[in-house]
Amino acid sequence: MKKSMLVNEVSEKTGLPKSEVEIIVNSMLDSITDALKAREAVSFIGFGSFVPVKKNAREIFIPGTTQKVQVEEKYGIKFKPSKKLKAIIEEA
Amino acid sequence: MKKSMLVNEVSEKTGLPKSEVEIIVNSMLDSITDALKAREAVSFIGFGSFVPVKKNAREIFIPGTTQKVQVEEKYGIKFKPSKKLKAIIEEA
């Protein structure tokens, strides 16, 4: 499912105009991005949390060679589904 | 950041009433949950995708014992950040 289909669905379910739904969905994704950029977790009770995770600096082999290269410390994102969401997905 | 704070922020940014933002955010999370329950991925261009992942059945040791137990096949969720989101998070 793509964002445009989700926007249609939410608009139908709520009776609110597509244009408004789209503005809100985009603004929400922007706010989540800004929070993660500030290394802040974003949590939705009953759904799950987006959590910034630090990946330590490490040395890796260049594939196919015996040469090592240093990978710097960097941040990634992990999504931790809530217990409720996990249960729904597992059951289905 | 919790959902209530996100709703406030989105309401301020968009000028749309908090009550509407909350209805849309909740409806959106419900639609994502329903799609994942149907084993369908949900993708937001420029942000990332929620992908259902199958975890194969396997045998594990009961911690602290030498006894094995069968864990059944089950589904989980993975969030794959978009290249854009990854870059924003890494840079910050």
Backbone of each chain as ProteinMPNN parsed JSONL, in Angstrom:
{"seq_chain_A": "MKKSMLVNEVSEKTGLPKSEVEIIVNSMLDSITDALKAREAVSFIGFGSFVPVKKNAREIFIPGTTQKVQVEEKYGIKFKPSKKLKAIIEEA", "coords_chain_A": {"N_chain_A": [[0.848, -1.19, 0.0], [0.572, 2.141, -0.911], [1.322, 5.603, -0.033], [-0.594, 7.319, -1.214], [-2.804, 5.648, -1.527], [-3.365, 5.051, 1.085], [-4.045, 7.58, 2.017], [-6.435, 7.999, 0.594], [-7.993, 5.96, 1.732], [-8.074, 6.71, 4.464], [-9.363, 9.142, 4.214], [-11.862, 8.316, 3.261], [-12.719, 6.754, 5.442], [-12.841, 8.6, 7.53], [-14.3, 10.694, 6.568], [-13.198, 13.108, 6.058], [-11.727, 15.647, 3.956], [-9.606, 14.576, 1.226], [-7.454, 16.266, 0.605], [-6.901, 17.547, 3.024], [-6.257, 15.342, 4.624], [-3.958, 14.474, 3.355], [-2.212, 16.642, 3.759], [-1.959, 16.539, 6.54], [-0.894, 13.944, 6.959], [1.575, 14.186, 5.618], [2.74, 16.26, 7.115], [2.92, 15.04, 9.548], [4.763, 12.955, 9.022], [6.966, 14.547, 8.497], [7.355, 15.716, 11.02], [7.997, 13.475, 12.542], [10.386, 12.774, 11.319], [11.951, 15.054, 11.933], [12.107, 14.838, 14.728], [13.514, 12.416, 15.009], [15.865, 13.143, 13.811], [16.804, 14.862, 15.705], [17.6, 13.013, 17.487], [15.604, 11.918, 19.02], [13.202, 9.71, 20.321], [10.113, 8.555, 18.909], [6.921, 7.864, 19.908], [4.005, 5.86, 19.54], [1.363, 5.0, 21.26], [0.105, 1.721, 21.502], [0.729, 1.211, 18.921], [3.548, 1.549, 18.101], [7.128, 2.368, 18.362], [9.462, 4.697, 16.99], [12.854, 4.554, 17.085], [15.945, 6.132, 17.595], [19.025, 4.649, 16.828], [22.352, 4.041, 17.826], [25.075, 3.197, 15.844], [28.012, 1.673, 16.372], [31.411, 2.7, 15.58], [33.38, 0.731, 13.355], [35.586, -1.833, 12.006], [35.637, -3.062, 8.721], [35.954, -5.744, 6.299], [36.866, -5.149, 2.933], [34.732, -6.312, 0.533], [35.681, -9.371, -0.981], [38.363, -8.934, -0.745], [41.36, -8.764, 1.346], [41.592, -6.526, 2.642], [41.123, -4.04, 5.098], [38.685, -1.616, 6.177], [37.771, 1.414, 7.783], [34.69, 1.996, 9.31], [32.752, 4.699, 10.117], [31.208, 5.78, 13.236], [27.698, 5.778, 13.277], [24.224, 6.83, 13.01], [21.123, 5.079, 13.06], [17.73, 3.975, 12.461], [15.314, 2.326, 14.387], [12.328, 0.488, 14.329], [10.139, -0.25, 16.824], [7.672, -2.418, 17.282], [4.585, -2.169, 19.133], [3.393, -4.208, 21.896], [0.764, -4.85, 21.412], [0.469, -4.451, 18.607], [2.352, -6.33, 17.702], [1.113, -8.696, 18.576], [-1.221, -8.673, 17.029], [-0.167, -8.938, 14.454], [1.187, -11.385, 14.6], [-0.852, -13.206, 15.132], [-2.475, -13.129, 12.877]], "CA_chain_A": [[0.0, 0.0, 0.0], [1.33, 3.393, -0.984], [0.749, 6.716, 0.724], [-1.796, 7.854, -1.864], [-3.924, 4.747, -1.231], [-3.648, 5.229, 2.513], [-4.74, 8.872, 2.129], [-7.808, 7.74, 0.134], [-8.677, 5.123, 2.716], [-8.314, 7.507, 5.671], [-10.363, 10.142, 3.845], [-13.158, 7.623, 3.229], [-13.106, 6.305, 6.784], [-13.093, 9.712, 8.452], [-15.172, 11.687, 5.948], [-12.465, 14.38, 5.914], [-11.231, 15.753, 2.571], [-8.299, 14.011, 0.886], [-6.416, 17.295, 0.649], [-6.537, 17.737, 4.447], [-5.597, 14.128, 5.098], [-2.61, 14.453, 2.787], [-1.415, 17.665, 4.462], [-1.684, 16.055, 7.895], [0.021, 12.795, 6.883], [2.911, 14.695, 5.283], [3.246, 17.045, 8.249], [3.248, 14.06, 10.587], [6.023, 12.302, 8.645], [8.017, 15.556, 8.693], [7.607, 15.878, 12.458], [8.712, 12.273, 13.004], [11.75, 12.904, 10.79], [12.648, 16.087, 12.718], [12.393, 14.304, 16.066], [14.58, 11.408, 14.886], [17.076, 13.9, 13.493], [17.24, 15.401, 17.004], [17.892, 11.818, 18.299], [14.498, 11.741, 19.952], [12.303, 8.63, 19.927], [8.719, 8.965, 18.69], [6.133, 6.678, 20.245], [2.56, 5.833, 19.336], [0.848, 3.944, 22.132], [-0.726, 0.746, 20.802], [1.259, 0.964, 17.575], [4.976, 1.273, 18.221], [8.026, 3.52, 18.505], [10.648, 4.879, 16.162], [13.923, 4.813, 18.046], [17.264, 6.307, 16.982], [20.016, 3.706, 17.372], [23.744, 4.362, 17.491], [25.865, 2.069, 15.346], [29.401, 2.001, 16.699], [32.451, 2.643, 14.554], [33.94, -0.617, 13.287], [36.39, -2.126, 10.815], [35.08, -4.152, 7.903], [36.736, -6.152, 5.129], [36.323, -4.793, 1.628], [34.342, -7.623, 0.006], [36.543, -9.994, -1.987], [39.775, -8.616, -0.487], [41.728, -8.936, 2.756], [41.829, -5.163, 3.093], [40.114, -3.544, 6.032], [38.391, -0.197, 6.09], [37.098, 1.899, 8.982], [33.355, 2.587, 9.131], [32.545, 5.6, 11.252], [29.989, 5.705, 14.049], [26.57, 6.482, 12.677], [22.913, 6.57, 13.587], [20.075, 4.488, 12.245], [16.417, 4.01, 13.107], [14.669, 1.037, 14.579], [10.917, 0.577, 14.695], [9.768, -1.291, 17.784], [6.206, -2.532, 17.359], [4.017, -2.346, 20.475], [2.93, -5.569, 22.181], [-0.538, -4.993, 20.757], [0.698, -4.632, 17.165], [3.027, -7.627, 17.545], [0.12, -9.753, 18.75], [-2.122, -8.635, 15.865], [0.572, -9.438, 13.295], [1.49, -12.805, 14.798], [-2.111, -13.951, 15.093], [-3.196, -13.06, 11.59]], "C_chain_A": [[0.883, 1.239, 0.0], [0.597, 4.509, -0.248], [-0.554, 7.217, 0.115], [-3.023, 6.975, -1.576], [-4.346, 4.88, 0.226], [-4.443, 6.524, 2.728], [-6.204, 8.698, 1.696], [-8.613, 6.994, 1.191], [-9.048, 5.933, 3.961], [-9.39, 8.561, 5.403], [-11.758, 9.512, 3.827], [-13.638, 7.264, 4.626], [-13.542, 7.46, 7.677], [-14.082, 10.733, 7.888], [-14.497, 13.047, 5.803], [-11.826, 14.433, 4.517], [-9.813, 15.211, 2.394], [-7.172, 15.024, 1.052], [-5.937, 17.524, 2.086], [-5.761, 16.541, 4.985], [-4.147, 14.112, 4.613], [-1.689, 15.451, 3.495], [-1.009, 17.141, 5.847], [-0.695, 14.882, 7.881], [1.446, 13.284, 6.577], [3.538, 15.449, 6.45], [3.677, 16.111, 9.387], [4.587, 13.366, 10.278], [7.204, 13.267, 8.814], [8.376, 15.701, 10.165], [8.357, 14.672, 13.026], [10.176, 12.366, 12.564], [12.561, 13.905, 11.624], [13.028, 15.571, 14.104], [13.552, 13.303, 16.001], [15.92, 12.069, 14.589], [17.68, 14.486, 14.773], [17.532, 14.264, 17.996], [16.839, 11.569, 19.363], [13.626, 10.607, 19.434], [10.891, 9.19, 19.755], [7.841, 7.744, 18.948], [4.637, 6.892, 20.07], [2.031, 4.671, 20.167], [-0.075, 3.02, 21.338], [-0.246, 0.433, 19.398], [2.744, 0.608, 17.641], [5.796, 2.549, 18.302], [9.115, 3.504, 17.454], [11.766, 5.306, 17.1], [15.247, 5.025, 17.304], [18.249, 5.333, 17.629], [21.411, 4.063, 16.88], [24.439, 3.105, 16.997], [27.325, 2.439, 15.54], [30.326, 1.945, 15.485], [33.016, 1.223, 14.533], [34.778, -0.762, 12.013], [35.722, -3.224, 10.021], [36.059, -4.502, 6.795], [36.069, -5.62, 3.879], [35.999, -6.121, 0.943], [35.287, -8.123, -1.097], [38.023, -9.69, -1.797], [40.102, -8.946, 0.972], [42.012, -7.567, 3.374], [40.708, -4.705, 4.018], [39.892, -2.048, 5.839], [37.566, 0.197, 7.323], [35.725, 2.474, 8.624], [33.097, 3.445, 10.356], [31.252, 5.32, 12.006], [28.861, 6.387, 13.292], [25.256, 6.089, 13.33], [21.967, 5.941, 12.573], [18.767, 4.6, 13.008], [15.903, 2.589, 13.254], [13.204, 1.297, 14.896], [10.621, -0.581, 15.63], [8.253, -1.373, 17.864], [5.752, -2.705, 18.8], [3.606, -3.808, 20.654], [1.637, -5.851, 21.428], [-0.359, -5.262, 19.256], [1.359, -5.978, 16.888], [2.016, -8.767, 17.596], [-0.807, -9.833, 17.536], [-1.44, -9.277, 14.656], [0.823, -10.94, 13.413], [0.259, -13.692, 14.62], [-2.655, -14.154, 13.683], [-3.034, -14.317, 10.739]], "O_chain_A": [[1.811, 1.366, 0.799], [-0.575, 4.383, 0.109], [-1.509, 7.506, 0.836], [-4.132, 7.48, -1.403], [-5.531, 4.826, 0.553], [-5.388, 6.561, 3.515], [-7.109, 9.198, 2.365], [-9.751, 7.348, 1.501], [-10.174, 5.859, 4.453], [-10.226, 8.835, 6.264], [-12.718, 10.104, 4.319], [-14.81, 7.443, 4.957], [-14.474, 7.335, 8.47], [-14.638, 11.542, 8.632], [-15.152, 14.032, 5.462], [-11.435, 13.405, 3.966], [-8.951, 15.357, 3.26], [-6.095, 14.708, 1.558], [-4.742, 17.674, 2.341], [-4.764, 16.685, 5.692], [-3.231, 13.78, 5.366], [-0.534, 15.143, 3.79], [0.14, 17.286, 6.264], [0.229, 14.834, 8.693], [2.405, 12.841, 7.208], [4.725, 15.293, 6.736], [4.659, 16.363, 10.085], [5.433, 13.212, 11.159], [8.295, 12.865, 9.219], [9.55, 15.799, 10.52], [9.235, 14.818, 13.876], [11.087, 12.075, 13.339], [13.71, 13.641, 11.978], [14.127, 15.83, 14.594], [14.458, 13.338, 16.834], [16.968, 11.619, 15.051], [18.898, 14.593, 14.909], [17.692, 14.507, 19.192], [17.133, 11.08, 20.454], [13.338, 10.544, 18.238], [10.528, 10.182, 20.387], [7.991, 6.714, 18.291], [4.087, 7.942, 20.401], [2.227, 3.506, 19.821], [-0.934, 3.487, 20.59], [-0.744, -0.49, 18.754], [3.143, -0.5, 17.279], [5.257, 3.656, 18.311], [9.625, 2.449, 17.075], [11.642, 6.296, 17.82], [15.632, 4.197, 16.478], [18.291, 5.215, 18.853], [21.628, 4.345, 15.701], [24.396, 2.066, 17.656], [27.818, 3.4, 14.948], [30.061, 1.246, 14.507], [33.119, 0.582, 15.579], [34.7, 0.048, 11.089], [35.283, -4.222, 10.593], [36.886, -3.682, 6.396], [34.843, -5.635, 3.771], [36.88, -6.966, 0.784], [35.638, -7.385, -2.018], [38.853, -10.133, -2.591], [39.227, -9.356, 1.735], [42.582, -7.456, 4.459], [39.526, -4.94, 3.767], [40.782, -1.319, 5.402], [36.769, -0.593, 7.83], [35.611, 3.33, 7.746], [33.208, 2.98, 11.49], [30.327, 4.704, 11.478], [29.055, 7.462, 12.725], [25.191, 5.134, 14.104], [22.017, 6.244, 11.381], [18.698, 5.234, 14.061], [16.045, 1.762, 12.353], [12.879, 2.22, 15.643], [10.823, -1.744, 15.281], [7.614, -0.497, 18.447], [6.454, -3.319, 19.603], [3.488, -4.551, 19.679], [1.439, -6.936, 20.882], [-0.961, -6.185, 18.708], [0.977, -6.683, 15.954], [2.052, -9.684, 16.774], [-1.138, -10.924, 17.07], [-2.052, -10.057, 13.927], [0.685, -11.676, 12.436], [0.326, -14.775, 14.039], [-3.213, -15.2, 13.35], [-3.584, -14.393, 9.64]]}, "seq_chain_B": "MKKSMLVNEVSEKTGLPKSEVEIIVNSMLDSITDALKAREAVSFIGFGSFVPVKKNAREIFIPGTTQKVQVEEKYGIKFKPSKKLKAIIEEA", "coords_chain_B": {"N_chain_B": [[9.1, 11.739, 21.918], [5.644, 11.84, 22.195], [2.453, 10.64, 20.933], [0.431, 12.537, 21.46], [1.864, 14.934, 21.642], [2.882, 15.115, 19.1], [0.526, 15.38, 17.674], [-0.302, 17.906, 18.558], [1.792, 19.46, 17.513], [1.543, 19.029, 14.724], [-0.981, 20.089, 14.343], [-0.519, 22.784, 14.962], [1.359, 23.425, 12.95], [-0.099, 23.031, 10.589], [-2.442, 24.407, 10.909], [-4.81, 23.16, 11.216], [-7.582, 21.83, 13.105], [-6.882, 20.285, 16.3], [-8.498, 18.114, 17.019], [-9.285, 17.03, 14.553], [-6.792, 16.356, 13.472], [-6.007, 14.405, 15.268], [-7.946, 12.411, 14.827], [-7.329, 11.718, 12.188], [-4.638, 10.853, 12.39], [-4.952, 8.613, 14.086], [-6.634, 7.036, 12.509], [-4.991, 6.584, 10.377], [-2.915, 5.058, 11.55], [-4.421, 2.82, 12.188], [-5.104, 1.922, 9.622], [-2.582, 1.256, 8.612], [-1.955, -0.826, 10.363], [-3.978, -2.681, 9.669], [-3.253, -3.268, 7.014], [-0.733, -4.465, 7.381], [-1.504, -6.647, 8.844], [-2.791, -8.044, 6.883], [-0.602, -8.938, 5.615], [0.611, -7.113, 3.953], [2.845, -4.752, 2.619], [3.528, -1.376, 3.646], [4.16, 1.661, 2.206], [5.876, 4.78, 2.382], [6.828, 7.185, 0.369], [10.013, 8.682, 0.453], [10.113, 8.533, 3.154], [9.819, 5.869, 4.371], [9.295, 2.252, 4.636], [6.935, -0.054, 5.999], [7.318, -3.38, 6.529], [6.068, -6.661, 6.325], [7.587, -9.41, 7.866], [8.591, -12.776, 7.596], [9.239, -15.073, 10.114], [11.006, -17.894, 10.364], [10.077, -21.202, 11.542], [11.745, -22.62, 14.359], [14.169, -24.32, 16.483], [14.799, -23.749, 19.873], [17.01, -23.416, 22.736], [15.888, -23.853, 26.045], [16.454, -21.287, 28.214], [19.256, -21.667, 30.372], [19.043, -24.375, 30.512], [19.455, -27.68, 28.963], [17.513, -28.322, 27.394], [15.468, -28.471, 24.517], [13.126, -26.487, 22.651], [10.364, -26.137, 20.419], [9.88, -23.384, 18.322], [7.258, -21.839, 16.758], [6.638, -20.92, 13.302], [6.424, -17.471, 12.651], [5.113, -14.102, 12.138], [6.644, -10.906, 11.811], [7.387, -7.359, 11.99], [9.188, -5.153, 9.96], [10.776, -2.023, 9.787], [11.796, -0.215, 7.086], [13.849, 2.344, 6.561], [13.711, 5.048, 4.185], [16.123, 5.962, 1.613], [16.489, 8.695, 1.732], [15.592, 9.397, 4.342], [17.395, 7.877, 5.848], [19.79, 9.185, 5.175], [19.345, 11.736, 6.243], [19.211, 11.141, 8.988], [21.73, 10.029, 9.472], [23.45, 12.118, 8.923], [22.891, 14.079, 10.805]], "CA_chain_B": [[7.87, 12.464, 21.592], [4.456, 10.987, 22.202], [1.465, 10.973, 19.908], [-0.287, 13.773, 21.792], [2.728, 16.067, 21.302], [2.937, 15.143, 17.641], [-0.769, 15.925, 17.224], [-0.227, 19.355, 18.805], [2.743, 20.044, 16.571], [0.958, 18.991, 13.374], [-2.097, 21.034, 14.361], [0.071, 24.135, 14.88], [2.001, 23.62, 11.649], [-1.047, 23.016, 9.476], [-3.588, 25.275, 11.193], [-6.036, 22.346, 11.284], [-7.901, 21.56, 14.522], [-6.29, 19.12, 16.964], [-9.434, 16.985, 16.988], [-9.196, 16.43, 13.214], [-5.461, 15.749, 13.331], [-5.994, 13.173, 16.057], [-8.772, 11.414, 14.113], [-6.594, 11.273, 10.993], [-3.458, 10.08, 12.814], [-5.426, 7.314, 14.574], [-7.17, 6.28, 11.372], [-3.825, 6.187, 9.59], [-2.252, 3.95, 12.251], [-5.306, 1.656, 12.033], [-4.985, 1.43, 8.238], [-1.269, 0.596, 8.503], [-2.083, -2.09, 11.095], [-4.799, -3.59, 8.86], [-2.476, -3.713, 5.853], [0.304, -5.387, 7.867], [-2.223, -7.853, 9.247], [-3.05, -8.737, 5.614], [0.737, -9.248, 5.059], [0.879, -6.164, 2.881], [3.775, -3.704, 3.023], [2.997, -0.009, 3.538], [5.336, 2.497, 1.936], [5.768, 6.224, 2.326], [7.99, 7.646, -0.396], [10.794, 9.711, 1.136], [10.145, 8.259, 4.594], [10.215, 4.476, 4.572], [8.248, 1.236, 4.478], [6.691, -1.098, 6.988], [7.308, -4.616, 5.752], [5.876, -7.872, 7.129], [8.667, -10.378, 7.665], [8.296, -14.102, 8.106], [10.308, -15.668, 10.92], [10.836, -19.337, 10.227], [10.011, -22.055, 12.726], [13.103, -23.033, 14.754], [14.306, -24.898, 17.823], [15.675, -22.969, 20.764], [17.251, -23.984, 24.064], [15.265, -23.143, 27.157], [17.612, -20.69, 28.89], [19.729, -22.306, 31.593], [18.872, -25.835, 30.447], [19.898, -28.248, 27.686], [16.268, -28.752, 26.764], [15.085, -27.683, 23.346], [11.694, -26.316, 22.445], [10.062, -25.709, 19.053], [9.187, -22.101, 18.18], [6.544, -21.891, 15.474], [6.777, -19.844, 12.308], [5.552, -16.329, 12.933], [5.395, -12.883, 11.386], [7.014, -9.696, 12.524], [7.385, -6.174, 11.128], [10.445, -4.424, 9.86], [10.668, -0.705, 9.156], [12.967, 0.092, 6.266], [13.865, 3.776, 6.25], [14.087, 5.412, 2.816], [17.482, 6.514, 1.484], [16.432, 10.098, 2.168], [15.522, 9.431, 5.805], [18.69, 7.373, 6.322], [20.8, 10.239, 4.996], [19.048, 12.804, 7.21], [19.538, 10.657, 10.326], [23.179, 9.831, 9.572], [24.113, 13.427, 8.851], [22.539, 14.982, 11.916]], "C_chain_B": [[6.695, 11.485, 21.532], [3.438, 11.484, 21.184], [0.77, 12.303, 20.193], [0.535, 15.014, 21.44], [2.821, 16.235, 19.795], [1.657, 15.755, 17.078], [-0.778, 17.443, 17.413], [0.634, 20.044, 17.76], [2.135, 20.13, 15.163], [-0.205, 19.985, 13.286], [-1.579, 22.479, 14.233], [0.645, 24.417, 13.503], [0.991, 23.78, 10.514], [-2.22, 23.965, 9.675], [-4.898, 24.502, 11.246], [-6.291, 21.952, 12.738], [-7.307, 20.25, 15.038], [-7.18, 17.895, 16.845], [-9.366, 16.265, 15.639], [-7.864, 15.714, 13.019], [-5.435, 14.408, 14.071], [-6.774, 12.059, 15.362], [-7.984, 10.843, 12.925], [-5.384, 10.412, 11.376], [-3.894, 8.684, 13.286], [-5.918, 6.432, 13.425], [-6.028, 5.766, 10.5], [-3.114, 4.994, 10.238], [-3.09, 2.674, 12.142], [-5.166, 1.058, 10.631], [-3.646, 0.714, 8.025], [-1.344, -0.779, 9.176], [-2.866, -3.113, 10.267], [-4.02, -4.134, 7.67], [-1.427, -4.741, 6.289], [-0.311, -6.719, 8.283], [-2.525, -8.701, 8.01], [-1.741, -9.069, 4.896], [1.081, -8.352, 3.873], [1.84, -5.107, 3.409], [3.11, -2.342, 2.849], [4.17, 0.929, 3.332], [4.997, 3.979, 1.804], [7.018, 6.739, 1.617], [8.698, 8.769, 0.37], [10.893, 9.493, 2.635], [10.596, 6.821, 4.856], [9.032, 3.537, 4.429], [8.156, 0.342, 5.701], [6.515, -2.386, 6.203], [7.053, -5.808, 6.678], [7.003, -8.854, 6.836], [8.327, -11.7, 8.341], [9.494, -14.598, 8.906], [10.079, -17.173, 10.921], [10.73, -20.062, 11.573], [11.432, -22.487, 13.073], [13.065, -23.649, 16.148], [15.203, -24.006, 18.656], [15.882, -23.733, 22.07], [16.46, -23.179, 25.086], [16.418, -22.589, 27.99], [17.972, -21.401, 30.193], [19.572, -23.818, 31.604], [19.488, -26.356, 29.136], [18.683, -28.749, 26.906], [15.909, -27.849, 25.588], [13.574, -27.586, 23.248], [11.478, -25.742, 21.038], [9.354, -24.349, 19.084], [8.533, -22.117, 16.798], [6.883, -20.714, 14.568], [5.893, -18.677, 12.732], [5.958, -15.104, 12.112], [5.77, -11.738, 12.308], [6.944, -8.528, 11.544], [8.768, -5.57, 11.117], [10.139, -3.065, 9.249], [11.951, -0.463, 8.388], [12.966, 1.567, 5.929], [14.262, 4.0, 4.797], [15.525, 5.924, 2.811], [17.55, 7.934, 2.036], [16.444, 10.187, 3.698], [16.84, 8.952, 6.421], [19.747, 8.47, 6.293], [20.604, 11.35, 6.023], [19.503, 12.391, 8.613], [21.052, 10.53, 10.506], [23.931, 11.16, 9.673], [24.041, 14.212, 10.156], [23.632, 15.083, 12.983]], "O_chain_B": [[6.77, 10.438, 20.889], [3.547, 12.589, 20.652], [0.547, 13.101, 19.282], [-0.014, 16.022, 20.995], [2.837, 17.353, 19.28], [1.694, 16.543, 16.132], [-1.213, 18.179, 16.527], [0.257, 21.072, 17.197], [2.206, 21.168, 14.504], [-0.385, 20.644, 12.262], [-2.138, 23.284, 13.488], [0.453, 25.499, 12.948], [1.202, 24.568, 9.592], [-2.919, 24.295, 8.717], [-5.973, 25.098, 11.313], [-5.352, 21.764, 13.512], [-7.237, 19.252, 14.321], [-6.704, 16.786, 16.604], [-9.386, 15.036, 15.588], [-7.811, 14.612, 12.474], [-4.913, 13.414, 13.567], [-6.328, 10.912, 15.31], [-7.981, 9.633, 12.695], [-5.136, 9.372, 10.765], [-3.271, 7.686, 12.923], [-5.646, 5.232, 13.386], [-6.09, 4.663, 9.957], [-2.756, 4.034, 9.556], [-2.544, 1.578, 12.02], [-5.116, -0.162, 10.473], [-3.585, -0.309, 7.343], [-0.86, -1.772, 8.632], [-2.468, -4.274, 10.172], [-4.113, -5.32, 7.351], [-1.256, -5.77, 5.635], [0.286, -7.78, 8.097], [-2.517, -9.93, 8.079], [-1.749, -9.436, 3.72], [1.747, -8.77, 2.926], [1.669, -4.617, 4.526], [2.231, -2.178, 2.002], [5.072, 0.998, 4.167], [3.992, 4.368, 1.21], [8.115, 6.734, 2.176], [8.054, 9.69, 0.871], [11.657, 10.175, 3.318], [11.628, 6.59, 5.486], [7.914, 3.962, 4.139], [9.156, 0.026, 6.345], [5.664, -2.473, 5.318], [7.729, -5.96, 7.695], [7.332, -9.096, 5.674], [7.851, -11.746, 9.475], [10.629, -14.55, 8.432], [9.065, -17.655, 11.427], [11.228, -19.589, 12.595], [12.246, -22.698, 12.174], [12.086, -23.523, 16.884], [16.251, -23.56, 18.19], [15.067, -24.569, 22.463], [16.379, -21.955, 24.991], [17.277, -23.353, 28.429], [17.102, -21.697, 31.012], [19.924, -24.474, 32.584], [19.974, -25.58, 28.313], [18.797, -29.479, 25.921], [16.033, -26.626, 25.662], [12.842, -28.47, 23.694], [12.294, -24.969, 20.536], [8.354, -24.18, 19.782], [9.194, -22.38, 15.794], [7.349, -19.667, 15.017], [4.744, -18.875, 13.128], [7.013, -15.084, 11.479], [5.275, -11.625, 13.43], [6.496, -8.687, 10.408], [9.434, -5.489, 12.149], [9.346, -2.959, 8.314], [13.047, -0.497, 8.947], [12.17, 2.009, 5.1], [15.052, 3.239, 4.239], [16.077, 6.273, 3.854], [18.509, 8.325, 2.701], [17.212, 10.957, 4.275], [17.338, 9.536, 7.384], [20.496, 8.66, 7.251], [21.569, 11.848, 6.602], [20.104, 13.185, 9.337], [21.592, 10.879, 11.556], [24.909, 11.292, 10.409], [24.98, 14.901, 10.552], [23.469, 15.803, 13.967]]}, "name": "protein", "num_of_chains": 2, "seq": "MKKSMLVNEVSEKTGLPKSEVEIIVNSMLDSITDALKAREAVSFIGFGSFVPVKKNAREIFIPGTTQKVQVEEKYGIKFKPSKKLKAIIEEAMKKSMLVNEVSEKTGLPKSEVEIIVNSMLDSITDALKAREAVSFIGFGSFVPVKKNAREIFIPGTTQKVQVEEKYGIKFKPSKKLKAIIEEA"}
